[in-house]
């Protein structure tokens, strides 16, 4: 089958691309950047275009069977996702696999959650054969914490004290490949979650154990977090993510037993543990 991957140069999308190529599948990857196109793995075909530019849609949505739909968080997230659903319907895609968010309805006040809710609805109403994947907070988000952890002994992501069923991006990529290439997934929604909920203090403790030095949780002060992130993130992202973290701190985002079973079903095995991810990451940082 021929797969069109939207978001194929990011954390999860690049894993899906490699997984599809490993299975001998034909893969086209949308990118706005000629430089990113050159960096694609051998065997992947690049298609240059922009989902905010309808003039590129004919080129983007040509010569494919299955669509992996992943839109980056941002002001154009909703438009891009709806455009992709509409174009998949126009071109009669054989299947669409959409990457949403775990329990997305629980934080509708955050813009990037709200956009996923709307795109999910459009996909369900499109009549297209589809699968929806709903991952929790990625373990790999902690790559951005390297300097804070190693240099200052602080775990900075303000996820709170209730707990999140965080998940490994490699499991998400694998689930995407299975949903794109296997039968039995049409019309289904799968939560993608880790086996053990973790708090901010739990994350700090795991990194402390792995690097052999004290690491403390940076705490739940979102005003302080927003100030510290202002030099590194655009203003819309600081605003959006602060709303998400406020919900995490108040309610958490823990998986139910049924949702963990959904993850096992789509993976065909147990999901990776956060402790194992931290151990691997700390070893790579030390090296």
C-alpha positions as CSV (number, residue, x, y, z in Angstrom):
1,X,0.0,0.0,0.0
2,X,1.0,3.6,-0.5
3,X,1.0,5.7,2.7
4,X,0.9,9.5,2.9
5,X,2.3,10.7,6.3
6,X,1.5,14.2,7.5
7,X,3.8,15.2,10.3
8,X,6.4,12.7,9.2
9,X,9.5,14.7,10.3
10,X,8.5,15.0,14.0
11,X,8.9,12.8,17.0
12,X,6.1,10.3,16.3
13,X,5.7,10.8,12.6
14,X,9.4,10.0,11.9
15,X,8.9,6.7,13.8
16,X,5.9,5.8,11.8
17,X,7.8,6.5,8.6
18,X,10.7,4.3,9.6
19,X,8.3,1.6,10.8
20,X,6.4,1.6,7.5
21,X,9.6,1.5,5.5
22,X,10.9,-1.5,7.6
23,X,7.7,-3.3,6.5
24,X,8.4,-2.7,2.9
25,X,5.6,-0.1,2.5
26,X,5.7,2.8,0.1
27,X,5.8,6.1,2.0
28,X,5.3,9.7,1.0
29,X,6.0,12.4,3.6
30,X,4.6,15.9,3.5
31,X,7.1,18.7,4.4
32,X,7.3,22.4,3.9
33,X,11.1,22.3,3.9
34,X,13.5,21.1,1.2
35,X,16.1,20.6,3.9
36,X,13.8,18.3,5.8
37,X,13.0,16.5,2.6
38,X,16.7,15.7,2.1
39,X,17.0,14.3,5.6
40,X,14.2,11.7,5.2
41,X,15.3,8.1,5.5
42,X,16.2,6.2,2.4
43,X,13.1,4.9,0.6
44,X,10.8,7.7,1.7
45,X,9.5,10.1,-1.0
46,X,9.1,13.8,0.0
47,X,6.2,15.9,-1.2
48,X,6.7,19.6,-0.7
49,X,3.5,21.5,0.3
50,X,1.7,23.3,3.1
51,X,-1.7,22.5,4.6
52,X,-2.3,26.2,5.2
53,X,-2.1,26.7,1.4
54,X,-5.0,25.1,-0.5
55,X,-3.0,25.6,-3.7
56,X,-0.7,22.7,-2.8
57,X,-3.5,20.2,-2.0
58,X,-3.6,18.6,-5.4
59,X,0.1,17.8,-5.2
60,X,0.0,16.7,-1.6
61,X,-3.1,14.4,-1.8
62,X,-2.2,12.4,-4.9
63,X,-0.9,8.9,-5.4
64,X,-1.7,7.4,-1.9
65,X,-4.0,4.8,-0.4
66,X,-3.7,5.4,3.4
67,X,-3.2,8.6,5.4
68,X,-1.5,9.1,8.7
69,X,-2.8,12.4,10.0
70,X,-0.7,14.2,12.6
71,X,-0.9,18.0,12.9
72,X,1.6,20.0,14.9
73,X,0.1,22.0,17.8
74,X,-0.3,25.7,16.8
75,X,-2.6,28.4,15.6
76,X,-3.3,26.5,12.3
77,X,-3.7,23.0,13.8
78,X,-7.5,23.0,13.3
79,X,-7.5,24.2,9.7
80,X,-4.7,21.8,8.7
81,X,-6.5,18.8,10.3
82,X,-9.9,19.6,8.8
83,X,-8.3,20.2,5.4
84,X,-6.6,16.8,5.5
85,X,-9.9,15.1,6.4
86,X,-11.7,16.9,3.6
87,X,-9.0,16.1,1.1
88,X,-8.8,12.4,2.2
89,X,-12.6,12.3,1.6
90,X,-12.2,13.9,-1.8
91,X,-9.5,11.5,-2.9
92,X,-11.3,8.5,-1.4
93,X,-8.5,7.4,1.0
94,X,-8.7,3.7,1.8
95,X,-8.0,4.4,5.5
96,X,-7.1,7.3,7.8
97,X,-5.2,7.0,11.1
98,X,-5.4,10.1,13.2
99,X,-3.2,11.0,16.2
100,X,-5.3,12.8,18.8
101,X,-4.9,13.0,22.6
102,X,-5.8,10.7,25.5
103,X,-9.1,11.7,27.0
104,X,-9.1,14.8,24.8
105,X,-12.5,15.9,26.0
106,X,-11.2,16.5,29.5
107,X,-9.3,19.6,28.6
108,X,-11.4,21.3,26.0
109,X,-10.3,24.8,27.2
110,X,-6.7,24.2,25.9
111,X,-6.6,25.1,22.2
112,X,-4.6,22.1,21.0
113,X,-7.0,19.8,22.8
114,X,-10.1,21.6,21.3
115,X,-8.7,21.3,17.8
116,X,-8.3,17.5,18.2
117,X,-11.9,17.2,19.4
118,X,-13.2,19.0,16.2
119,X,-10.9,17.0,13.9
120,X,-12.0,13.7,15.5
121,X,-15.7,14.7,15.0
122,X,-15.1,15.6,11.3
123,X,-13.3,12.3,10.7
124,X,-16.1,10.3,12.3
125,X,-18.7,12.1,10.2
126,X,-16.7,11.8,7.0
127,X,-17.6,8.2,6.3
128,X,-13.9,7.4,5.8
129,X,-12.5,4.1,7.2
130,X,-10.5,5.4,10.1
131,X,-8.7,4.6,13.4
132,X,-8.1,7.2,16.1
133,X,-5.0,6.9,18.4
134,X,-5.1,8.9,21.6
135,X,-1.7,9.1,23.3
136,X,-0.9,10.5,26.7
137,X,2.0,12.8,27.4
138,X,5.1,11.5,25.7
139,X,8.1,10.3,27.7
140,X,10.2,11.9,25.0
141,X,9.0,15.3,26.0
142,X,11.7,15.0,28.7
143,X,14.4,15.3,26.2
144,X,13.8,19.1,26.5
145,X,14.6,18.8,30.2
146,X,18.2,17.5,29.7
147,X,20.0,20.7,30.9
148,X,17.6,21.3,33.8
149,X,18.1,17.8,35.0
150,X,21.9,17.4,34.5
151,X,23.0,21.0,35.2
152,X,20.6,22.1,37.9
153,X,19.1,18.9,39.3
154,X,15.5,20.0,38.6
155,X,12.8,18.2,36.7
156,X,10.9,21.1,35.2
157,X,7.7,19.8,33.4
158,X,4.9,20.9,35.8
159,X,2.7,17.9,35.4
160,X,1.5,18.0,39.1
161,X,0.9,15.6,41.9
162,X,-2.1,13.6,40.7
163,X,-0.5,11.5,37.9
164,X,-0.3,11.0,34.1
165,X,-0.2,7.6,32.3
166,X,2.6,8.8,30.1
167,X,3.6,6.8,27.1
168,X,6.7,6.1,25.0
169,X,6.7,7.7,21.5
170,X,8.1,4.5,20.1
171,X,4.9,2.7,21.2
172,X,2.8,5.4,19.5
173,X,4.8,5.0,16.2
174,X,4.4,1.3,16.4
175,X,0.6,1.6,17.0
176,X,0.4,3.9,14.0
177,X,2.1,1.4,11.7
178,X,-0.1,-1.5,12.9
179,X,-3.3,0.6,12.4
180,X,-2.1,1.5,8.9
181,X,-1.1,-1.9,7.7
182,X,-3.3,-4.5,9.6
183,X,-7.0,-5.3,9.4
184,X,-9.4,-5.1,12.3
185,X,-8.8,-1.5,13.4
186,X,-11.4,0.4,11.3
187,X,-13.8,2.5,13.4
188,X,-11.8,2.0,16.6
189,X,-10.3,4.4,19.0
190,X,-7.3,3.3,21.1
191,X,-5.9,5.0,24.1
192,X,-2.1,4.9,24.1
193,X,-0.8,4.9,27.6
194,X,2.0,3.7,29.8
195,X,1.6,1.0,32.5
196,X,2.3,3.2,35.5
197,X,0.9,6.7,36.2
198,X,3.7,9.1,37.3
199,X,3.7,12.5,39.0
200,X,6.2,15.3,38.7
201,X,7.9,14.0,41.9
202,X,8.0,10.5,40.4
203,X,9.7,11.7,37.3
204,X,12.3,13.6,39.3
205,X,13.0,10.5,41.4
206,X,13.4,8.3,38.4
207,X,16.0,10.7,36.8
208,X,17.8,11.0,40.2
209,X,18.1,7.2,40.4
210,X,19.3,7.0,36.8
211,X,21.9,9.7,36.9
212,X,23.1,9.1,40.5
213,X,22.5,12.7,41.6
214,X,19.7,14.5,43.4
215,X,16.9,15.7,41.2
216,X,13.9,17.6,42.6
217,X,10.6,18.4,41.0
218,X,10.4,22.1,39.9
219,X,6.9,22.4,41.4
220,X,3.4,23.5,40.3
221,X,3.8,27.3,40.0
222,X,2.6,27.8,36.4
223,X,3.3,31.6,36.4
224,X,7.0,30.8,37.2
225,X,7.0,28.1,34.5
226,X,5.5,30.4,31.9
227,X,8.1,33.1,32.7
228,X,10.9,30.5,32.4
229,X,9.6,29.3,29.0
230,X,9.0,32.7,27.5
231,X,12.5,32.8,25.9
232,X,12.0,29.4,24.3
233,X,8.4,29.0,23.3
234,X,6.1,31.2,21.3
235,X,3.5,33.1,23.4
236,X,0.6,31.0,22.0
237,X,2.4,27.8,23.2
238,X,3.1,29.1,26.7
239,X,-0.6,30.1,27.0
240,X,-1.9,26.8,25.6
241,X,0.3,24.5,27.5
242,X,-0.2,26.3,30.8
243,X,-3.9,25.5,30.4
244,X,-3.1,21.9,29.8
245,X,-0.8,21.7,32.8
246,X,-3.4,23.4,35.0
247,X,-5.8,20.6,34.1
248,X,-3.1,17.9,34.8
249,X,-2.4,19.4,38.2
250,X,-6.1,19.5,39.1
251,X,-7.3,16.3,37.6
252,X,-4.3,14.3,36.3
253,X,-4.6,12.2,33.2
254,X,-4.6,8.6,34.3
255,X,-5.7,5.6,32.2
256,X,-8.4,3.3,33.2
257,X,-7.9,-0.5,33.1
258,X,-9.9,-0.6,29.9
259,X,-7.7,2.0,28.2
260,X,-4.5,0.2,29.2
261,X,-6.1,-2.9,27.7
262,X,-6.7,-0.9,24.4
263,X,-2.9,-0.1,24.4
264,X,-2.0,-3.7,24.8
265,X,-4.4,-4.7,22.0
266,X,-3.0,-2.3,19.4
267,X,0.6,-3.1,20.4
268,X,0.2,-6.8,20.9
269,X,2.4,-6.5,24.1
270,X,2.9,-4.4,27.2
271,X,3.7,-0.8,26.7
272,X,7.2,0.5,27.7
273,X,7.8,1.6,31.2
274,X,8.8,5.1,32.1
275,X,11.6,3.8,34.4
276,X,13.1,2.0,31.4
277,X,12.9,5.1,29.2
278,X,14.6,7.2,31.9
279,X,17.4,4.6,32.3
280,X,18.0,4.6,28.5
281,X,17.9,8.4,28.3
282,X,20.2,8.9,31.2
283,X,22.7,6.5,29.8
284,X,22.6,8.4,26.4
285,X,23.1,11.7,28.2
286,X,26.1,10.4,30.2
287,X,27.6,9.1,27.0
